């Protein structure tokens, strides 16, 4: 008996390692696997090129990346939007850790970190905009 095929879906939530790859592509745009690997090595943690390449191939199957192989050097790009992906992940955190209360999340964040005057002003401006809606 054949097992059901895993659906290709861009709505699947990326793993931590997949998110690192996506963050490089969101920041720098379409890139080679070598460039992505080098950025992760510089900015995050040591990682082997072949591991990055294999993970990027898996991400194509999952619908998280697209690959342009029309030239000798393959170029990868994110197939999911940054804001939508982060929004969905944040919604899940709010639902799972804060019983759906964005206010509880904000209180936790604000209670754990000291805000600069600039950050505080940005939050106050955001609250004013929310109040006007």
C-alpha positions as CSV (number, residue, x, y, z in Angstrom):
1,X,0.0,0.0,0.0
2,X,1.4,3.4,-1.0
3,X,1.6,6.1,1.6
4,X,-0.2,9.3,0.7
5,X,2.1,11.9,-0.9
6,X,3.0,14.9,1.2
7,X,1.2,18.0,-0.3
8,X,3.4,20.8,-1.7
9,X,2.2,23.8,0.2
10,X,3.7,27.3,0.6
11,X,1.5,27.6,3.7
12,X,3.7,25.1,5.6
13,X,5.6,26.8,8.4
14,X,9.3,27.0,7.9
15,X,11.7,25.3,10.4
16,X,14.3,27.3,12.2
17,X,17.0,26.4,9.6
18,X,14.6,27.1,6.7
19,X,13.8,30.5,8.3
20,X,17.5,31.4,8.3
21,X,17.6,30.7,4.6
22,X,14.4,32.7,3.9
23,X,15.8,35.6,5.9
24,X,18.9,35.8,3.7
25,X,16.7,35.7,0.6
26,X,14.3,38.3,1.9
27,X,17.2,40.6,2.8
28,X,19.4,40.2,-0.2
29,X,17.0,39.0,-2.9
30,X,17.5,36.1,-5.3
31,X,20.8,34.4,-4.6
32,X,23.0,31.3,-5.2
33,X,23.1,28.6,-2.6
34,X,26.7,29.5,-2.0
35,X,25.8,33.1,-1.2
36,X,23.1,32.0,1.2
37,X,25.4,29.5,2.9
38,X,28.1,32.2,3.3
39,X,25.7,34.7,4.8
40,X,24.4,32.1,7.3
41,X,28.0,31.3,8.3
42,X,28.8,35.0,8.8
43,X,25.6,36.1,10.5
44,X,24.2,33.1,12.3
45,X,26.3,29.9,12.8
46,X,28.7,27.6,11.1
47,X,27.0,25.4,8.5
48,X,28.2,23.1,5.8
49,X,27.5,24.1,2.2
50,X,26.0,20.7,1.2
51,X,23.6,20.9,4.1
52,X,22.4,24.3,3.0
53,X,22.0,23.1,-0.6
54,X,20.1,20.0,0.5
55,X,17.8,22.0,2.7
56,X,17.1,24.5,-0.1
57,X,16.2,21.6,-2.4
58,X,13.7,20.4,0.3
59,X,12.3,23.9,0.6
60,X,11.6,23.9,-3.2
61,X,9.6,20.7,-2.7
62,X,7.7,22.3,0.2
63,X,6.9,25.4,-1.9
64,X,9.0,27.8,0.2
65,X,11.6,28.5,-2.5
66,X,11.7,28.7,-6.3
67,X,14.8,28.0,-8.4
68,X,15.9,29.5,-11.7
69,X,18.1,26.9,-13.4
70,X,18.1,28.5,-16.8
71,X,21.8,29.3,-16.4
72,X,24.8,27.4,-15.2
73,X,24.6,29.0,-11.7
74,X,21.2,28.3,-10.1
75,X,19.5,31.2,-8.4
76,X,17.0,30.7,-5.6
77,X,14.3,33.1,-4.4
78,X,11.7,33.0,-1.7
79,X,8.4,31.7,-2.9
80,X,6.6,33.0,0.2
81,X,6.2,36.6,1.3
82,X,8.1,37.8,4.3
83,X,5.2,39.6,6.0
84,X,2.7,36.8,5.5
85,X,5.1,34.1,6.7
86,X,6.1,36.1,9.8
87,X,2.5,37.1,10.5
88,X,1.3,33.4,10.4
89,X,4.1,32.4,12.7
90,X,3.4,35.2,15.1
91,X,-0.3,34.4,15.1
92,X,0.6,30.8,16.0
93,X,2.8,32.0,18.9
94,X,0.0,34.3,20.2
95,X,-2.5,31.5,20.0
96,X,-0.3,28.9,21.6
97,X,1.5,30.9,24.3
98,X,-0.9,33.8,25.0
99,X,-4.3,32.2,24.5
100,X,-4.9,34.4,21.5
101,X,-4.2,37.7,23.3
102,X,-1.9,40.0,21.4
103,X,-2.1,42.4,24.4
104,X,-0.6,39.7,26.7
105,X,2.2,39.2,24.1
106,X,2.9,42.9,24.1
107,X,3.0,43.2,27.9
108,X,5.4,40.2,28.0
109,X,7.7,41.8,25.4
110,X,7.6,45.2,27.0
111,X,8.2,43.8,30.5
112,X,11.3,41.8,29.3
113,X,13.1,44.5,27.5
114,X,14.1,48.1,28.1
115,X,12.8,50.4,25.3
116,X,14.9,53.2,23.9
117,X,13.2,56.6,23.7
118,X,12.9,56.1,19.9
119,X,11.3,52.7,20.3
120,X,8.9,54.0,22.9
121,X,7.9,56.9,20.6
122,X,7.3,54.4,17.7
123,X,5.0,52.3,20.0
124,X,3.1,55.3,21.1
125,X,2.6,56.4,17.5
126,X,1.4,52.9,16.6
127,X,-1.1,52.9,19.5
128,X,-2.4,56.2,18.3
129,X,-3.0,54.8,14.8
130,X,-4.8,51.8,16.2
131,X,-7.0,54.1,18.3
132,X,-7.9,56.1,15.3
133,X,-9.3,53.1,13.4
